[in-house]
Amino acid sequence: MNPINKDVLDRFFRKQCTEEETEVVMKWLTDPKNADQVDELMETKWERGSYDPGAEKAGEVHERINKIITAKNNDSSRKYWVYSAAAIVLIAVFGLLFLEGSPWANADDGFITKMTASGDKLTTQLPDGSIVTLNSESEIRYSASYGVTDRQIFLKGEALFEVAKDTERPFIVNCGEVDVTALGTVFNINAFDPEDKTEVSLLRGKVNVKAEKAELILNKGESATFVNSTDTLMKRVGENSSSALWAEGIIHFNKTAIDEALIVLERWYDVDIELVNKPNPAPVVSGSFKDANLESVLKSIGFALEFEFKRTNKKVNIEFKK
């Protein structure tokens, strides 16, 4: 049996996978060698779905799949197509069971989605005149009725918000465990990994940052970080001047851990970077790069940190000199 990363599988059913990850999961689901694992997965999902409003439909589909598998059980040449069909139905059903009613559901659920792929950025104007700039691998969702009764945005990734003033309808950004509320202001939110931390930086105006057990008011030049593992919300003063430089085409590192810096570069240039012989302690990266290509950035950092790199299409290998 071929193994499958459980985190990737979970993201797949929540429609959060990259194209590459989706392809890996699809191959795993439709590989007859993984029949037992796929069947176990289906059984687990049906049990979880039995308490869901859509469970009746899921149960009917499951019964139909079992009939197909039973009928074809002795025909090994047909097993691939049996499990292909089962996988396709599984995808369709759980798209309904787990995402129905969620702001991250499919496009016909009354929500509007704006997203960016790796290496891309997007500036979009909302119906109320507010402007949102999305960083790479980021996404916002809002109701089709946005601006009529409320102004609520759901964010994954990173975005810069320039909010149109509306005293009757506060502008609220939800990013996992944190809600950020503003009446008219400019602020940046980094929520690429909301299960780890969420960072809010205020450039102009005033915002309210609220977590389950804490709440802060930010003024110009202040920022807040919510750390999920400790459930703490902390304020910082005078450290956010570079937080939104990405929206101006500037990559900025200020004593940034090498692993974190490379994640930024992967997202910015749509590449996969492999690190070899990382020194201990791990080095940090500092510097700003405006509208620079990846090779120029890596040459500059590599000169300072003493590493060499080789790029092949979307793969980059970095090796520190011994």
N, C-alpha and C positions, 0 to 999 in steps of 0.2 A: 504493500500500500504506500502511496506517495503522501508525504506529510503536507499540511497546509497551515500557514500562519493564522492563528485564531483572530488576531487583531485585524488582519487584512480581510478575513472572512466576515467579521462583524461589520467593518466599514462597507463591505460590498452590499450587504443587505440593508444598510442605511444609505446607500447610494452616495458614498463619500470616497470611493476608490478613484485612483488615477486610471487612465486608459490602460497602462501597463499592468496594474494590479487587477483590473477587471478581466483582462485577457488571461492572466494566470488563474484566477478563480474559475472562469468559464471552462478552461481546459481541465482543471481539477474536478469540477462537477460532472463533466461529461466523459471522464475517463473511466471505463468499466473496471479498471483495477481498483478504483476507489469506491466501488459499489456499496460495500458494507458501511464505510464512513458516511457516504451520502445518505444512505437509508437511516443511519443513526441520527444524523443531523435533521433529517425530515421528521423523524419521530419526536425529537426534542422540540422542534419548532411547532409541530402540531399541538403538543401538550401545552406549550406556552400560549399558543393561539386559541386554545379551547376556552379561554376566559375573555376573548376578544369578540366584539360585535361581528367581525367578519369570519369567525371560526367555523360557522356552519358551511360557508363556501369553501373554506380551506379543507374541512373534513371531507366534503364531497370530492374535491380534487385529489386528496390523498387516497381515498378509496378507489378512484378511477386509476391512479398510478399503480396501486397495488394489483389491480386486476390485469393491467398491462404486463407488469413484471411477472406475475404468476403465469399468464398465458404464454409468455415468451421465455420462461425460465430454462427450458431445455434447448433453446436455440441460441447457442453462444454467438453465432454470427449476427444476431440482432440485438445483442446486449448494449452495444454502443448507442444505438438509436433509442433504445428504451430509456437509458439513463440521460441521454440528451433531452428527450421529451420531458422526463421528470425534472431535470434541472431547470428547463425553461419555465415550466409551470411553477416550480418552487420560487423562482425569481419573481414571477408575476404576482403570485399570491402574497409573498411577504413584502412586496412593494406596497400592497394594500394594508396588510395587518399591522406592520410596524410604523408606517409613516402616515396613515390616515389621521387627519386632524392635526398633524404637526406642521409647523411653518416650513419644514423642509420637505414637504410632500411633493408630488409631481406637479407639472405645469398647469393642470386643469383644476387645481384645488382652490382657486381664487387668489393665489399669490403670484406676484411678479418676481422673477429672479434675474439678477445681474451677476455675472461671474467672469473671472479671468483665469486663463490657463497659465502654466509655468512660463515665465519670460514675458508675459503681457501685463499691461496696466490699462485701466479704463476710468474715464471721467464721465459721469452721467448726472443729469439734472432730474430731480424728483418732481412730482406734480405740484408741490408747494413752492418750488423754486430753489429748494436746498440743493447743494451740489455735493456729490460724493465721488471721491477718487479712490479706486480700488487698487491695492497692490497685487502682485502676482499671486496666483493660487488663492484667491479670495472670493467671497460671495456675500451678497446681501439679498434678503427677501423682504418683501412688504406686501401688505394686502392691496388688492385692486381698489379698495375703498380708502386707501391712504390719503390723509389730508381732509377727509370729510368728517369723520368722527374722532380720529386720533392720528398720530404720526409715529408709528412704531416700526422699527427696523430690526431685523435679525441679521447678525454679522458672524461670518466665519472668516478668519484670516486677519487682514489689516486694512484699514480704510481711514481716510482723512475726510472729515465732515465739515462743511461750511453751511451752517443752518440758517434758513430764512426765519425771521421772527414771526411768532404767532403765539400771543399770550394765552389764547383759549385752548390751544392744543400743544402741549409740551412735546418736544422731540425726544423720543426714547430709543436708545440702542440696546438691544439685548444680545449679550455675548456669553452664553453659558450661565455661570453663577453670578454674573454682574450685569446690572442695568445702569446705563448712563443717561441722565436726563438733562436737557438744555432747552432754553427758550430762544436764544439767538447767540451763536458762538461758533468758534472754530476749534476743533479738537481732533486728536489722532487716537485711534484704538488699535492696539496690537493684541489680537486674540487668536494667533495661529495655533496655539496649544492651550485652549481654555481649561483643560484638565490639569495643567501645570500652573500657569499664571496668565493674568490679563493685565495689560498696561494701558493706562489712559493718560494722555498728555494734553494739557490745555494751552492753546496758543492765543486765544482771545475770548473774552467774555467770562462766563461762569457755568460750571456744571455740577450736578449732583451725582456722585458715584455710590451705588448702593449694592451691597452684598447681603447675604441672609442675616448675618450677625453684626454687620458694621455699615457705617454710612459716613461719607466725607463730602465736604464742599470744596471744590477746587477753584482757585482764582488764577488769573493770567500768570504763566511761568511755573505753575505747579503741576505735579503729576502724581498719579496713584498707581500702586501695584497690588493686585489681589493674588495671594498665593493660595492655591487650592488645597495643598497638602496640610497647611496649618490653619486654613480658614481665616487668614488675617488680611486686613486692608491697610496699607501703609501709604503715607503721603511723603512726597519729596518736593523740595523747593529749588528752583534754579537749575534743573538738570534736563530740561526737555527741549532745549533750543534746536537740537538736531533730530528730534523724533519724527518729523515729517519731511525731512530732506529727500526721502525716496520719491516723494510726489514731484520733485523738481529734477528728477533724473540723477540724483546724487546718492551714491553708496557711502555711508559714513560708519566707520568703526572707531570706537574709543576704548581701548584696552578690552576688546571683545575676545572672548575665548575662541580659539581656533576652530573648534567644532561648530560653535554657533555662527561664526563668520562664514564657514563653508556652506552651512544650510542656507544662509542668505544668498550666497552666490549661486547655489543650485537653483533656488527659486527664481532669482533675477535673470539668469541666463538659460534656464531650461536644460540643465545638464545634471549628470550624476557624478559625484566626486568621491574617489576612494583615496583614503589617507594611509600611507605606509610609514613605519618607523617614527611615529609621533613621539617627540621627546617627553621626558618626565622631569619636572612638571611641564604641563602643556603650555605652549606659548600663547601670547595674546596678540591681537592685531589692532593697529591704529592707522588712520588715514582716511582721506576722502577722495572719491573718484566720480567725476561728473561725465556722463555720457561716454564712458570708456568701454572698450570691448573687453571680453573676459581675459584674453591673453595679456593685455596691458596691465590689468588688475593683478593677475597672478604673478607676472614678472616683477611688479613692484613689491608685492608682499613676499614673494619668494626670495628676493634679494635681501630683504630685512630679516627674514626668518631662516634663511639658508635651506631652501628646498628647491627641487626641480619638479617640473610637471610635463606631462605629455597628454595631448588631447586627441582622441579619435572619435570623430562625430560628436555624439552627446556624452561620451565617457571621458572623464578626466582622472588621471592618476597623479597623485602628489607623493613624492618621496623625499623625506628629509635626509640631508647629508649626514653620514655617520661621523 
